Every structure is written in structure tokens, then in C-alpha cells.
Amino acid sequence: MLSGCAAIILTFAGRIDLAPFAIFAGAFFDFLDGFLARKLKVSGEMGKQLDSLADMVTFGVAPGLIMLVMLIQVNIHFSSGRPIEAWLESLLNMEWKAFYPLIALLIPFFSIFRLAKFNLDTRQTESFIGLPTPANTLFFMSFPLVAVYGSNNSDVMSSINDFMFHPITMGVFILTMSLLLVSEIPLFSLKFKTFGIKGNETRYIFLLISLTFIIIFKVWALALIVFLYLVLSIIENFVLKTKKDEI
């Protein structure tokens, strides 16, 4: 939770280059607390509720506000001087163009339903139904990281950048990924019961390809990894399981 708070503070302090790293720290602690709770056999209802509340800050509110600021910055109307203050003034003056960046608040709005659903849904003990909030956050952290560290002089990459950071494109991504949070799409979990190959084929394929993406594409890899996660989940749950049922 404190990592998420730090990400929010950094975002509004103008350090959008550092905010994603605070969220990555939160993701590490999110993994660590669950791992230690299982090892020490101290998991309980209190930890379950606290985990969701912390996730809401780090993987709901923080990425939503980061994308809000990103949308303000890429909008030419607010790019001069102090963009956040200029945007807020336009918003208070009820200028229609100022309302568009608020679409980023769909991320925390749908995240809270996703987290509440996860706590109540008994089907999600070993896998997920709908996109997990950390995966959704990982996807959106590609925007500030690419903006700061992903510069490339090639015409192809410049064209991709122009498309990716167009306000309409960003809005479509926000809406689509937010709906995936509360969808009924079954997705595999990265929790290993054993480290053998059998039964973990999809997990090992995912980790191997993800590592390859990171080596080749660097900061661009984050969004690709989330897409890979969705594609492999669909293959595993709809293609392979359908074949097993037919056999």
C-alpha cells in the first residue's frame, strides 16, 4: 500500500519516470507477503482483506492516476506550462476537452469490483476469472516507461509511438483492459504447486517467452507480456481443454 502511495506522490510531483518503479516494488511485496504467509502458515481472513485493500491502492488507484496524468500530458491543449494545473482549470471551467482524461478513472473503478469479486468467487482458488489487477497494472506501466526510456529514432518505432500515445488509442486500451478485469475469461495462475514440467507447461512457456520479450524489446515488453498471458490462457482453457474433453 505504501508503494502505491509513493507512486501516486511521484506522479503528481512530475516524476512519472520513477512512479512505475514504486509500483514494481509494490508487486514484489505483494508476492512476498503471500509467499511468507503460506510458508509460515499464518494466512487468514485479515490478511486476505488487507491484501485486497493494498492492491486497490497499488494496482487500482495508482495506475489510474498515472494514466490520467499521461492523458493530460499527451493532449496538446494541456501540454504547455503546467499541464495538470491547466487541465484542472479547464475542468473547473467545464470545458468538454478537459473531461476526456477522466476516462483513466475506469481503471480504479473496475479494479475495486475485480478485487471484491476475487474475494467472493470460490472458482479462483487455483486460477483466475478475469484479468488480475497486477497484470492490468503491468500493461499500463508500459506507457510511462516507453515515454521516458523507449525512445527510438527509427520511423517504424516513431509510428508505433504516435499510435500508442494517441489519446483515442489510450482511451480504447483503458476501456478494453478495464472490462477484462470483470470479464468471465478464465486465466491461468503463476502459482506453482510443484516445479516439474508436467502440469506447468503453460507457465514455463509463458516465463520463457516473457524473458525473451524483455531481452529483445526491453520496456516495450510489458504490454506484450500481458497480451501473451491472455493468448496463452485462451489457448490453454479453450483449445487444449476442448481437445481433452473430446478425447
URNOR-V457968 format. One record per backbone hydrogen bond with DSSP energy under -0.5 kcal/mol. NH is the residue of the N-H (numbers start at 1). CO is the residue of the C=O. Records with the same first field share a line. If there is no record, write none. Layout:
NH->CO  CO
This chain:
5->1
6->2
7->3
8->4
9->5
10->6
11->7
12->8
13->9
14->11
15->10
16->14
18->15
19->15
20->16
21->18
22->18
23->19
24->20
25->21
26->22
27->23
28->24
29->25
30->26
31->27
32->28
33->29
34->30
35->31
36->32
37->33
38->34
39->35
40->36
41->37
42->37
43->37
48->44
49->45
50->46
51->47
52->48
53->49
54->50
55->51
56->52
57->53
58->54
59->55
60->56
61->56
62->57
64->60
65->61
66->62
67->63
68->64
69->65
70->66
71->67
72->68
73->69
74->70
75->71
76->74
78->75
79->76
83->81
86->82
87->83
88->84
89->85
90->86
91->87
92->88
93->89
94->91
95->90
98->95
99->96
100->96
102->99
103->100
104->101
105->102
106->103
107->104
109->105
110->106
111->107
112->108
113->109
114->110
115->111
116->112
117->113
118->114
119->115
120->116
121->117
122->120
124->121
125->122
128->187
130->128  185
131->180
136->132
137->133
138->134
139->135
140->136
141->137
142->138  139
143->140
144->140
145->141
146->142
147->143
148->144
149->145
150->145  146
158->154
159->155
160->156
161->157
162->158
163->159
164->160
165->161
166->163
170->166
171->167
172->168
173->169
174->170
175->171
176->172
177->173
178->174
179->175
180->176
181->177
182->178  179
183->180
187->128
193->191
200->197
204->200
205->201
206->202
207->203
208->204
209->205
210->206
211->207
212->208
213->209
214->210
215->211
216->212
217->213
218->213  214
220->217
221->218
222->219
224->220
225->221
226->222
227->223
228->224
229->225
230->226
231->227
232->228
233->229
234->230
235->231
236->232
237->233
238->234
239->234  235
240->235
241->236
243->239
244->240
245->241
246->242
247->243
